[in-house]
Amino acid sequence: MPSLPASIAQTRLAVRTALVDLPEGSTVVVALSGGADSLALAAATAFEAPKLGLRAGTLTVDHGLQDGSDAVARRAAEAADALGLGALVVRVEVGGEGGPEAAARDARYRVLADAAADAGAAAVLLGHTLDDQAETVLLGLARGSGAASLQGMAPVRVDDEGLRWIRPLLGVRRETTRAFCAASALEAWDDPHNADVRFARVRVRDRVLPVLEAELGPGVAEALARTAEQLREDAEAFDEMIHETIEDIVEHAEAGISVSAAALAANPAALRNRIIRLVVDSEFGASLSRVQTVEVARLATDWAGQGPIDLPGCSARRVGGRIVFTAR
């Protein structure tokens, strides 16, 4: 009996490991674009899900951004049918807010969440690979986005509705998913956008990472992915510390919330800044830049009578021994 190709064995194992904790009888939805990564994910899920007592289907989102996108979506659905998976295609209108790439992503995630809710699904499976993770970390590093960005994409994220967003292939290389499709006689679609150097991610993929590999030796992508994993572990520890600390130093104020200035100043800078960002995000739904965060922190550590600080959605000012955040 011929041995199973390594690409198929590795991909199936990754999917099985990601799904094994889901309750028996659960439904999962695979986000299927028709590209090699999502097609390999769909095929591996079709093989593994029944063994775990899970039901699986696919959703292909037609963004309508390219000529022939409807045909691409139709072929992806046909491939899903051939794998024994239920297939759904949804056409969406993509706005322009934040750029076409971000708008398409937002539209796609909305449709996936709606489809999962309609199906009563426990999880949505996304086909991001180790290479995608490495690119995300490198882009975050180049933009100076801080530790939150360098954590990359989480293997599992649970949203406010309890839906799990799972990325089973974050430890699998892109070349492995391509080999999977070739070994399985699956015809993958190559998105022209993946070769368009107008996109920063494409330039990182085709130009930056190959140079790093050539100059520093192989293993750069794996090292970047390990960095993301380590930073996520650190962030989880910080989050626990923050929530323990925040209960003692935060009080609700009129039209806002206040934090003890002395308690903020007594904490290490990393913890202090995270508390400030968390307070603003949780109370006002706004994200602070590092510059804004540091300016707020100075109200506690370097108080010299400076006036209110305008922030996204709110303002911060020193009132006695407290920093008060109020809606604007």
URQUI-V399899 format. One record per backbone hydrogen bond with DSSP energy under -0.5 kcal/mol. NH is the residue of the N-H (numbers start at 1). CO is the residue of the C=O. If there is no record, write none. Layout:
NH_CO, NH_CO
//
This chain:
9_5, 10_6, 11_7, 12_8, 13_9, 14_10, 15_11, 16_12, 17_13, 18_14, 19_15, 20_16, 22_19, 25_53, 26_23, 28_55, 29_123, 30_57, 31_29, 31_125, 32_30, 32_59, 33_31, 39_35, 40_36, 41_37, 42_38, 43_39, 44_40, 45_41, 46_42, 47_43, 48_44, 49_45, 51_48, 52_48, 52_49, 53_50, 54_49, 55_26, 57_28, 58_86, 59_30, 60_88, 61_59, 62_60, 62_90, 63_61, 69_66, 72_68, 73_69, 74_70, 75_71, 76_72, 77_73, 78_74, 79_75, 80_76, 81_77, 82_78, 83_79, 84_81, 85_80, 86_56, 88_58, 90_60, 92_62, 94_92, 95_93, 99_96, 103_99, 104_100, 105_101, 106_102, 107_103, 108_104, 109_105, 110_106, 111_107, 112_108, 113_109, 114_110, 115_111, 116_112, 117_113, 118_114, 119_115, 120_116, 120_117, 121_116, 122_27, 123_27, 124_164, 125_29, 126_166, 130_169, 130_172, 133_129, 134_130, 135_131, 136_132, 137_133, 138_134, 139_135, 140_136, 141_137, 142_138, 143_139, 144_140, 144_141, 145_140, 149_146, 150_146, 151_147, 152_149, 157_165, 159_157, 159_163, 162_159, 164_122, 165_157, 166_124, 166_164, 167_155, 168_166, 169_126, 170_167, 172_169, 176_173, 177_173, 178_174, 179_175, 180_176, 181_177, 182_178, 183_179, 184_180, 185_182, 186_181, 187_185, 188_186, 189_34, 191_189, 194_191, 195_192, 196_193, 197_195, 199_196, 203_199, 204_200, 205_201, 206_202, 207_203, 208_203, 209_204, 211_207, 212_208, 213_209, 214_210, 215_211, 216_212, 217_213, 223_219, 224_220, 225_221, 226_222, 227_223, 228_224, 229_225, 230_226, 231_227, 232_228, 233_229, 234_230, 235_231, 236_232, 237_233, 238_234, 239_235, 240_236, 241_237, 242_238, 243_239, 244_240, 245_241, 246_242, 247_243, 248_245, 249_245, 250_246, 251_258, 253_256, 256_253, 257_325, 258_251, 259_323, 260_249, 261_321, 262_321, 264_260, 265_261, 266_262, 267_263, 267_264, 272_268, 273_269, 274_270, 275_271, 276_272, 277_273, 278_274, 279_275, 280_276, 281_277, 282_278, 283_279, 284_280, 285_281, 286_280, 293_289, 294_290, 295_291, 296_292, 297_293, 298_294, 299_295, 299_296, 300_297, 301_297, 302_298, 309_316, 310_308, 311_314, 314_311, 315_326, 316_309, 317_324, 319_317, 319_322, 322_319, 323_259, 324_317, 324_322, 325_257, 326_315, 326_324, 327_255, 328_313
//
